[in-house]
Amino acid sequence: MKLYDMPLSGNCYKIRLMLSLLGKEYHSVNVDLKNGDHQTPSFLKLNPRGQVPVLEDGDTVIWDSTAILIYLARRYGSESWLPLEAREMAEVTQWLAVAQNEILYGLARARAIILFNRPWDMQQCRETGLAILRVMEQHLQHRHWLALDRPTIADIACYPYVALTPEGGITLDDYPAILAWIKNIEHLPGYIAMTSISP
């Protein structure tokens, strides 16, 4: 298995974390975005969107972090990570949507403005990020995990950019339930830290 990766990408980290939680070995290929590795013809054959991560598993090539999480859960995990029952699957999918919407356009982009000088509106990103943090804090008041009574790919999808929130200039001090949820993930067997996330 081969992962086209970028160390500072939260989306790539989701996949490294999931692979570690599943105990799967893989070869990491660093994609240098600054030098345009993601726009080369060979990379665009793997992912026409020119984005990381990309997972190569034999003849199977999957791009997009959410799609890769679904693939890994279904191919190598158990139903606990991504249930087949309709209601439970929908509950997991709701949070996958949050990861690709409010968390991405709020928390992840606020971080990218600071770290990578991206040209987005910081105030709008922070407002979007704070709004979803309030939703998550309320939701996690009396539960350990986002979707079900156990960790699922919903938690893995949302975790990185929430844990990295301080790098976007937003403190998590006022969100004790979110901080407890972060600790729950960090105590999962097989957990690996991202360089920027110190458990």
C-alpha positions in Angstrom: 0.0 0.0 0.0 1.3 3.5 -0.9 0.2 6.8 0.5 0.9 10.0 -1.4 1.4 12.3 1.6 2.3 15.7 2.9 3.4 15.9 6.6 1.6 19.2 7.5 -1.7 18.3 5.8 -4.4 17.4 8.3 -6.2 15.5 5.6 -3.2 13.3 5.0 -2.8 12.8 8.7 -6.3 11.4 8.9 -5.2 8.6 6.6 -1.9 8.0 8.5 -3.9 7.8 11.7 -6.5 5.4 10.3 -3.8 3.1 8.8 -2.1 3.0 12.2 -5.3 2.3 14.1 -6.0 -0.5 11.7 -2.4 -1.8 12.1 -1.8 -1.5 8.3 1.7 -1.1 6.9 2.2 1.3 4.0 4.9 3.2 2.1 4.7 7.0 2.3 5.5 9.1 -0.7 6.1 12.8 0.1 4.4 15.1 -2.3 6.2 18.5 -2.4 3.4 20.9 -3.0 5.7 23.9 -3.0 7.6 22.5 -5.9 4.5 21.5 -7.8 4.7 17.7 -7.4 0.9 17.6 -7.3 0.6 19.1 -10.8 2.9 16.7 -12.6 1.4 14.5 -15.3 2.2 11.4 -13.3 0.5 12.7 -10.2 -2.5 14.0 -12.1 -3.0 10.5 -13.5 -3.5 9.4 -9.9 -5.7 12.3 -8.9 -6.9 14.7 -11.6 -7.8 17.2 -8.8 -4.1 17.5 -8.0 -4.5 17.1 -4.3 -3.2 14.9 -1.5 -3.8 12.4 0.0 -4.0 9.6 -2.6 -4.0 5.9 -1.6 -2.7 3.2 -3.9 -3.7 -0.3 -2.8 -2.6 -2.7 -5.5 -4.6 -1.8 -8.6 -7.0 0.4 -6.6 -6.3 4.2 -6.5 -8.5 6.3 -4.2 -8.3 10.1 -3.7 -10.0 12.4 -1.2 -9.5 11.8 2.5 -13.1 11.0 3.2 -13.2 8.4 0.3 -10.0 6.9 1.6 -11.3 6.6 5.2 -14.5 4.9 3.8 -12.3 2.5 1.7 -10.0 1.6 4.6 -12.9 1.1 7.0 -14.8 -1.2 4.6 -11.8 -3.0 3.2 -9.7 -3.5 6.3 -11.8 -2.5 9.3 -14.9 -3.8 11.0 -18.4 -2.5 10.9 -17.6 -0.7 14.1 -15.7 1.9 12.1 -18.4 2.3 9.4 -21.6 0.5 10.2 -23.9 -0.9 7.4 -27.2 -0.4 9.3 -28.9 2.6 7.8 -29.4 4.9 10.9 -25.9 4.3 12.2 -24.3 4.8 8.8 -26.3 8.1 8.4 -25.1 9.3 11.8 -21.5 8.7 10.8 -22.0 10.3 7.4 -23.4 13.5 9.0 -20.1 14.1 10.7 -18.1 13.2 7.5 -20.1 16.1 6.0 -19.1 18.4 8.9 -15.4 17.5 8.3 -15.7 18.5 4.6 -17.8 21.7 5.3 -17.6 23.8 8.5 -14.4 22.2 9.8 -12.7 22.6 6.4 -13.9 26.1 5.6 -13.6 27.3 9.1 -10.8 25.7 11.2 -8.7 24.2 8.5 -8.7 27.4 6.4 -7.9 29.6 9.4 -4.8 27.4 10.0 -3.9 27.5 6.3 -4.0 31.3 6.3 -1.5 31.5 9.1 0.8 28.6 8.1 0.7 28.8 4.3 -0.4 32.4 3.7 -3.6 31.3 1.9 -5.7 34.2 0.6 -9.0 33.5 2.5 -11.0 35.8 4.7 -9.7 35.1 8.3 -12.7 36.6 10.0 -15.2 34.5 8.0 -13.1 31.4 8.6 -13.0 32.0 12.3 -16.7 32.7 12.5 -17.4 29.4 10.7 -14.9 27.6 12.9 -16.3 29.0 16.1 -19.9 28.1 15.1 -19.0 24.4 14.6 -17.0 24.3 17.8 -20.1 25.4 19.6 -22.2 22.7 17.9 -19.6 20.0 18.7 -19.2 21.2 22.3 -22.9 20.9 22.9 -23.1 17.6 21.1 -20.2 16.1 23.1 -21.5 17.2 26.5 -22.8 13.8 27.5 -21.1 11.5 25.0 -17.6 10.2 24.3 -17.8 10.0 20.5 -19.3 12.0 17.7 -21.6 9.5 16.0 -22.2 6.3 18.0 -21.2 4.8 21.3 -17.7 4.0 19.9 -15.1 5.5 17.7 -15.9 5.6 14.0 -14.4 7.2 10.9 -16.5 10.3 11.9 -14.2 10.9 14.7 -11.1 10.3 12.6 -12.4 12.7 9.9 -13.1 15.5 12.3 -10.2 15.1 14.8 -7.1 16.6 13.0 -8.3 20.1 12.2 -10.2 20.4 15.5 -7.1 19.4 17.4 -5.0 21.8 15.2 -7.5 24.7 15.9 -4.9 26.7 18.0 -2.7 26.9 14.9 -5.5 28.9 13.3 -5.5 31.4 16.2 -8.5 29.9 18.0 -8.2 28.6 21.5 -10.0 25.4 22.7 -9.9 26.5 26.4 -13.6 27.2 26.4 -14.5 23.7 25.0 -13.9 21.1 27.7 -16.1 18.5 26.1 -14.1 18.8 22.8 -10.9 18.6 24.8 -12.1 15.4 26.5 -13.1 13.9 23.1 -9.6 14.8 21.7 -8.1 12.9 24.7 -10.3 9.9 24.0 -9.0 9.7 20.4 -5.4 10.1 21.7 -5.9 7.1 23.9 -7.0 4.7 21.1 -4.7 1.7 20.6 -2.5 2.4 17.6 -2.9 6.2 17.9 0.0 8.2 16.3 0.5 11.9 16.8 0.9 14.5 14.1 3.9 16.7 14.5 1.8 19.7 15.3 -0.5 17.8 17.7 1.1 17.0 21.1 -1.0 14.7 23.2 
